[in-house]
Amino acid sequence: MSESNTLDPFALGGRQEGDAELIRVEREIRRLLDEGRDIEEADAPLALRWKRIGECMEVMNSTKPTTLAGCAAKLRFLTDEEIGMEVGDREDDVPSLRQVLAFLERGSGGMTAPDAFALGGQQEGDEPVLPLFREWIVVCGEVDALSDEEQNDERNPKAMDVFERWNEIEDEIMSSPPGGAVALAIKAFLVIRQSHDGGGWGKQTAMLRLNEDARDNVEYEMSVLRNAATFVPEIAELAAAIIHEDAELIDLDIEVAWAREVLAMGPFLPEKEAKAKLAKALDRIAQAEAKTERGEAIKARHAQP
């Protein structure tokens, strides 16, 4: 780990000297290429520049990665359009790729099963946060099990105990010391969820669903959630209405469930709004193209005669 406790751009598995060198030479290669574009090929400085680029390439291919940041640097170099393998194979390109593969296989148990700590290695601060997050999901299920009357009764001891534990777990997660990729992923999910007030109505309290007026200009949040889900698989399902391949159909499926629940509860609720949303959602489901089996199942379930 680095001497300070500040966030480190190399620290998916802790900052390592090998990866620091990989990042450094990657930046140097890019700088040399960018600065050399205006130099005539016959100029002596160009020859010196390419000599330096070649030296950096040797360092890049000979240095083993120790974290995902190092793997990414090596892969960016090997797939670069100007100097990567597509331009011409070097004898050390394949060994370099094998180094990346060896790192991934070491960390992930041969990539046979998802492991929240696998790719970056388990890091300080991750171990307590993941069980807390899984407990948070369980408590969200307890919230779902409460009746509407129980949820709205501030004197109901059962409901108040559930909500108190729910808030306590969130506070404990968010106040935990800086950790690794897993802790960061979980905190990012909770922050995005809170920034949207928990999102729109969902089948499960733990789910994140955006309100209709908040679905524009969320590309950055979607990107963060997708990255978070690679480290914490539970997030992929909790944010499925936003980041799944069939996110639109999943979200519409939830909208249909909401409308039908409202209509089943009586005329004192927004019946007109529920009917309009139900009709609109069913129409959009019929028109949407399913990209996965899950999407096809949603379309089949709501197919209108």
Secondary structure, 3 states (H helix, E strand, C coil): CCCCCCCCCCCCCCCCHHHHHHHHHHHHHHHHHHHHHHCCCCCHHHHHHHHHHHHHHHHHHHCCCCCHHHHHHHHHHHCCCCCCCCCCCCCCHHHHHHHHHHHHHHHHCCCCCCCCCCCCCCCCCHHHHHHHHHHHHHHHHHHHHCCHHHHHCCCCHHHHHHHHHHHHHHHHHHCCCCCCHHHHHHHHHHHHHHHCCCECCCCCCCCCECCHHHCCCCHHHHHHHHHHHHHCHHHHHHCHHHHCCCHHHHHHHHHHHHHHHHHHCCCCCCHHHHHHHHHHHHHHHHHCCCCCHHHHHHHHHCCCC
